[in-house]
Amino acid sequence: MGETEGIDLKKLRFKTNDPAPPFNYITDASYRDVARMQEILLDNQGHSLFDRYRAMFTLRDLYTEESCRAIC
């Protein structure tokens, strides 16, 4: 994950050691859809915990007011 999807983890805004990489929102615009990421984050039945973490870190890395509200 992450690097295998073309994400340069060294160029991300946050330099933390997270349990999952964000989805590749840089090359795939569908991952910039805050509502979609929030849906994945909150879905504990249809998505794995790993994917839910990925959605959360994607929202964090989008770093917009809307994405911050989605996390909250």
N, C-alpha and C positions, 0 to 999 in steps of 0.2 A: 504494500500500500504506500501511498505518499510518493516516494521517489519513483516507484515503478509506474506510477500514473503520470509522471512528468512534473511533479511538484519539487521545486528546489527548496527543501526545508530550511536551508540557511538564509533564504531571502524572505521568509515570512516575517511579518511585523513583530510577532511575539517569539522570543527565544526561550521557550519553556520546554521541559521534557514531558510531553503529554502522552497519555495512554493510547492515543489514536491520532493520526494525521487528519487535517481537514480534507474535505472533498476538493478536487481540483477545480475550484471556482474560476481560476484564471483562464483556462482553455475551454471550459464547459459552462456556458452562461446559465444553464438550468440550475446550477448550484449557487448562483447569485440570487435566486428566488427565495427571499426571506420567508415567505409563507410556506414554501415547500420544505425548507430546512427546519422551520419550527414544527411542522407536521411530523417530520421524521423524529425530531428531538422528543416530542411528547408521546409518540406511539410506542408503548411498551409491549404491544401484542404482535405487531407486524414487522418490527425492525429489531435487529439484534442490538445489544447494549453497545457493541463496537460501532455500529452505524449511527447510533444515537449520539455517542461521543463525537464522532466525525461531524455530525450536523452541528453540534454545539460549538466545536472549534472552528467550523466554517463560519458560523454566525459571528463568533468573536473576531475572526480575522477580516470579515467584511467591514467591521469597524464603522458602522453607521448608527444613527440614532434608532432607526427601525430594527436593525439586527440586535442591538443591545436590549431593546424592549422585548424582543422575541425570546431572548434568553431569560429575562426576568419573569 
